[in-house]
Amino acid sequence: MSHTDSDGSAGRRPGHGGGGAAGGPLDLTLLRTFLAVHRAGSFTAAARLLGLSQPTVTTQIRALEAQLDRELFERLPRGVAATPFADELAGRVAEPLDALAAVAERGHGDPDVPAEPVRLGGPAELLCERVLPALAPLVERGVRLRIGTGLTDDLLESLRAGQHDLVISTHRPRGRLLSAVPLMDEEFVLVAAPSRAARLDVASGGPGVLSGVPLVSYAEDLPIARRYWRHVFGRRLTGQAAVTVPDLRGVLAAVAAGAGFTVLPRYLCAAALAEGTLVALLEPEDPPFNTAHLVQRPGAGHHPHLGLVRDLLLREARAW
């Protein structure tokens, strides 16, 4: 099978006339290039991160594929997609290569000076509920973090301006300057306190039973609730919020106290649902989802601890 990637390089299956013998010791330079491509999702983006030409990166990946006798990347119209074998290989080599990079970086300066912090931005609720607990083991290993919160579009602008190294985005950024990979799927749940839920049979009566019940929302334009109404009920949500709180944790607290009903990401309200302080008003067979992406700043690949943070988040988020 022949294929052409978005960087203009034609690929072929390794091990068939590609040169190089399988089974020998793997070249660290080739592995570093492989890891850069795996993280960037593009030969061109990896070349920028490594300070190499795109043809050089392509040649090195072909050489590694030939040595392994395995295809590592599927060339797509825009960028590349890692094969399952490549994902497994990246999981094995990322930590030792990042550790070597950290040693090399410190070798050029004072060994007592810690590496620069990793600057990570994202939604405050997700960062506090899932991300920071997941990253705690890295802090024990000397990784320093600088966390920023805010709206996705603002955070992506800060990323482009070099103020963040990584951003958790609620949507995939447009354009090819930023490398983005899916991180997790957020499922949205319609919830209320038990005292209200006992009087609201949404499954039988539809969304009309919520007429007159106060709605608690993240913002005046009801972004999450409007999406839920369109997806589940197939209609437009009308009306205004009784309470707006620009933090979903505040929305949860207000609704759990009986202020009304709302729509929340399941990761945020899972504990409250399990404890019974919130009740799901409906469990549709096809609930609405939103995919969050982990976005990396161009040129941030040389940071000695960035790969540790990125790979741990991608690994831990599988259970979120």
N, C-alpha and C positions, 0 to 999 in steps of 0.2 A: 504494500500500500504506500503510495507516495502522497505527500502533503506539503503545503506551502504555508509558512506562518505569516503573521501580519507584519513581520519585520522584513519580509522579502526573501527569506532564506528557505530553500527547498530542503525538506527532511527526508530521510529514508529509514527503514527499520534497521537497527544496528545488528551487527553480527553477520551481515550479508555483504561482504566486500567493503565494509566501512573502514578497514585498517585497524590494527590494535587487537591484542589478544585478550580474551575474557579470562578472568580468574587471577590476574596479577594484582600486585599492590595498587591501591587507588591513589591517584595524585591529589594532594591537598589543594593545589590550585584549582583543579577541576571541580573538586567538591565545594570549594568556596564559591565558584561561579555558579554551580548548580543550585546552591542554597540561595544565592541572590536572585536567580531566575524564579525559583520556587516561591520566594517571598514577594517578588515584584509582580509576578504574573505576566511578564513580558521580557523578551530578550533586550529590547531597546531600553526599557526602564532599568533593567539590571545592569546594562552597559553604563548608563549614567551613574548609577550607584557605585560601580566598581572603578570608574574612570577608564574604561576600556572602549574600544570600538564595538559596534554591534556585530560585525563579521567575526571579530575575535571571540566574542561570547558564543556565537553560533558554532564556530569551529570547536571550542572547548566542550560544549554540550554534546556535539556529535562524537568527539573523542571519548567522552565518558560513557555515552550510550554504547559505543563500540566495545569499550573495555568491559562493560557490564553485560553486554549482549541483551540489553533490555531498552525499550523505548521509555523515555522519561517524561516527555511532554507531547501533548497533542496540539498541533498548530491550529489556531482558530483565526477567523477573520480579524479579530482584535485581540492580540496577545496569545497566550498559551494556557492550556489547562494541564495540570499535573496528572499523571497516571497514578493508580493505586500504589504501584511499586515506588514511584517517586515520593508519594506522601509518606510511605513507610521509611524510605531512605532519609528523608528530611528529618523525620522524628528521631532517627538514630544519630545523625551527624550534627544537628543544630547546636545542641548544648556543648559538646566538646569543641566545635569550631568557634563558637562564641567565646568560650573560655580562653582559647588560644588567642583570639583577637583582643580580648581584654588584657592578656599578658603582654602582647605585642604593643598595644596602645600605651600601657604603663611603662614599657621599656624605654619610651621616648621622653619620659619625664620623671617626676618624683614618685617613687613607688608608694609613698605614704599619702599621696593625693588621690582621693576617690574619683571614680569615673563620674562624668556629668550625669545629672538626673535624667530619667526618661520622663518626658512631658506628655501626659495623657489627658485627653479631654473627652467628655461625653455627657449624656443625661445624668443629672445628679442622682436620680432614683436608682438607675441601673448600676452606677458606680458604687453607691453605698451598699446596695443590697447584694450584689453579686461580684463586682470586679475587685474591689478592695480586699474582701476576704480571700478571694482566689490568689491575689498577688502577695499576701502576707508572707508566704515562705520565701519569696525572692528578697524581701526586705531583710530577712534573717541572714541571707547570703551576701548582703552588702549592696543590693540594688537600691538606688535612691529614686523616689518618685515625686513628681510635681503634678498635682491633679487640678484640672480646670473643668468647670461645668458651664452649661449654657445651651442655647438652641443650636440645632445641627448646622444651619447655614452659617451662623456666626463662627462656630467652631471650625468649619471647613475653611472659611476665609482666614482664620488664624493659622490653620495648618499650612495653607499656601504661603502665608507670610513668614513661615518659619517659627511661629510661636508655640507650636506643638509638634511632637514627633509622631504621635498616633492619635486618632480620633475615632470614637465609636459613633457612627452616623446612623440615623434612623432611616436613611435612604441611600441608595448607591449614588455617589457623586457623578456628575456629568463630566465628559471629557476624559482624556487619557493621561493627564498630568499626574493624577493621584492614583496610587495602587490600592484597590479595595477588594476585600475578600469577604464572603458571607460569614458572619459570626454566630448569629442565633436567630431563631424565629420567636417573636412575641405573639402569644395567643391572647385575645381580648375577651374579657368576661363581664357580663352584666350582673351587678351585685347590689345588695342592700343589706341593712341590718336585719337580724332574725325577726324583730318585732314588726317591721314593714313587710318583709318577704312573706310572712304568713297571710297577708291580705292581698298579695299581688300574684295572681295566677297567670303569668305571662304565657306559659305554654298553651293554655286553653283560650285565653282571651286576647292574645296578641299584644302589640305595643300600646293599644288603646287603653289598657288597664293602668298604664303609667301616667295618663293624662291627669294633671293636677298634682302629681307627686313631685316634690322639688328635685331638680337635677343639679348635681355637684360636678363641676368640670374643671379641667386644667386651664382653659382659656375661654374667652367670650364666644369664639367661633365654634366651640364644641368639636374639636377635630377628631378625637377618638370616638365619641358617641355618634357623630355623623357617619363615620366610616362603618361602625357597627350596624347602624340602622340600614344603610344602603346594602350591606353584604347579607345580613340576616333577614331583615324584613322587606327588603326590596323597595324601600320608600325613603323619602326625604324626611329628616328629623326637623321639626319646627319647634318654635318656642325659644325661651331663653333660660340661661342657668340661674338658679337661685343663689348659688355660691360658686365663685371661681377662686382657685388656689394654684399659683404657678409652681406647684410641686405635688406630684402624684401621691407622695406620702401624706401630705396634708389632706388631699381628697379622700384617701383611704380613712384617715382618722375621723374626718367629719361624717362620712357615711356610716362608719362603724358605730358612731355615737348617735345615729338616728336622723341625721340631717336630710337624708333623701336617698337617691340611687345614683349610680355612676357606672362607667365602663372602665376597667383597669386591666393592665397586663397581668396575666396569670402569675408570672414569676414574682410580682410584687404583692399579690394578695393570697398566694398559696397558703402561707402560714395562717392567715386570718380565716380562710375557708376551712382549713383543717381544725382550727380551734373552735369554729362555730361563731366567731364574732362577725363574720360576713357570710352571706348565703348567695349562691349563684341563682339568679332568677330564671335562667334558661341555660340549657346545655345543648346547643344546636349540633347536628351531625357535622356541619361544615362551618366551624367558627372562623371569624376573620383573623388573619395573621399579618404581621409586618416583619420583614427581614432587616435586622440591623447588620451593618457592615463595619469591619475594622479597616480603617484607612490610614495609609502610611505616607509621610511626607517624602517627596523626592529628595534624594541626597542624604537621607537619614540612615542608610544602611550600614555606615561605618561605626555607628554608636555601639560600644562594646556590650551594652546591656539591652539594647532595643530588641534583639532577636529573642532573648529570654522572656521578656514581657509579652511579646507578640505570640510566640509559640505556646506559652502557658495559657494565655487567654483563649486561643483557638482550641486548645485541648480541653480546657475546663468548660467552655461554653457548650460543648456537646451535651452536657447534662442540664443545661439551663432551660 
